[in-house]
């Protein structure tokens, strides 16, 4: 399962959920060619490993505050949250 997040729902969908299961966040944008290559690979892994972690996609244009808060300076950028 892949979940899309924004600045408004990041805390609920990532921080709170990471108390139950690790959450991997893919910070990306559709204009980024490497993001368009990495995204489907992460989605395939997430589908095969769905009991072990949740994949969340944070489009940097829809989550600019969150991207800055977690030090995303270039994309793609992938971060894992666990018990945050």
C-alpha positions in Angstrom: 0.0 0.0 0.0 1.3 3.5 -1.0 0.0 6.6 0.8 0.3 10.1 -0.5 0.9 12.9 2.1 1.0 16.6 2.3 2.2 19.1 5.0 -1.3 18.9 6.5 -1.5 15.1 7.1 2.2 14.2 7.5 2.0 14.0 11.3 -1.0 11.6 11.2 0.1 9.4 8.3 3.8 9.2 9.1 4.8 10.2 12.6 1.8 8.6 14.4 1.8 5.5 12.1 5.6 5.0 12.7 4.8 4.1 16.3 3.1 0.9 14.9 5.2 0.1 11.9 8.2 1.6 10.1 7.2 4.2 7.5 9.5 4.9 4.5 8.9 8.3 2.9 9.9 9.0 -0.7 10.3 12.7 -1.2 9.8 13.2 -4.9 8.4 15.3 -7.8 7.0 14.3 -11.2 9.4 16.6 -13.0 12.4 14.6 -11.5 13.6 11.8 -13.9 15.5 9.9 -11.1 12.3 10.1 -9.0 10.3 8.6 -11.8 12.7 5.7 -11.9 13.0 5.1 -8.2 9.3 5.5 -7.4 8.1 2.3 -9.1 11.0 0.3 -7.6 10.1 1.4 -4.1 6.4 0.7 -4.8 7.2 -2.8 -5.9 9.3 -3.5 -2.8 6.6 -2.0 -0.6 4.0 -4.3 -2.1 6.2 -7.4 -1.5 7.1 -6.3 2.0 3.8 -4.8 3.1 3.8 -6.5 6.5 7.2 -4.9 7.3 6.8 -1.2 6.4 4.5 1.3 4.8 5.6 3.4 1.8 4.6 7.1 1.8 5.1 9.4 -1.1 5.6 13.1 -0.3 5.5 15.3 -3.4 7.8 18.2 -2.5 5.4 20.8 -4.0 2.6 19.5 -1.8 4.8 19.1 1.3 7.3 21.9 1.2 7.4 22.6 4.9 7.8 18.9 5.8 10.6 18.6 3.1 12.5 21.5 4.7 11.9 20.2 8.2 13.5 16.9 7.4 16.4 18.4 5.5 15.4 17.4 2.0 17.7 19.4 -0.2 17.6 17.2 -3.4 15.3 14.6 -4.7 14.8 11.8 -4.8 15.3 11.5 -1.0 14.1 8.5 1.0 13.8 8.5 4.8 12.6 6.0 7.3 10.6 6.9 10.4 10.3 4.5 13.3 8.9 5.3 16.7 9.1 9.1 16.0 
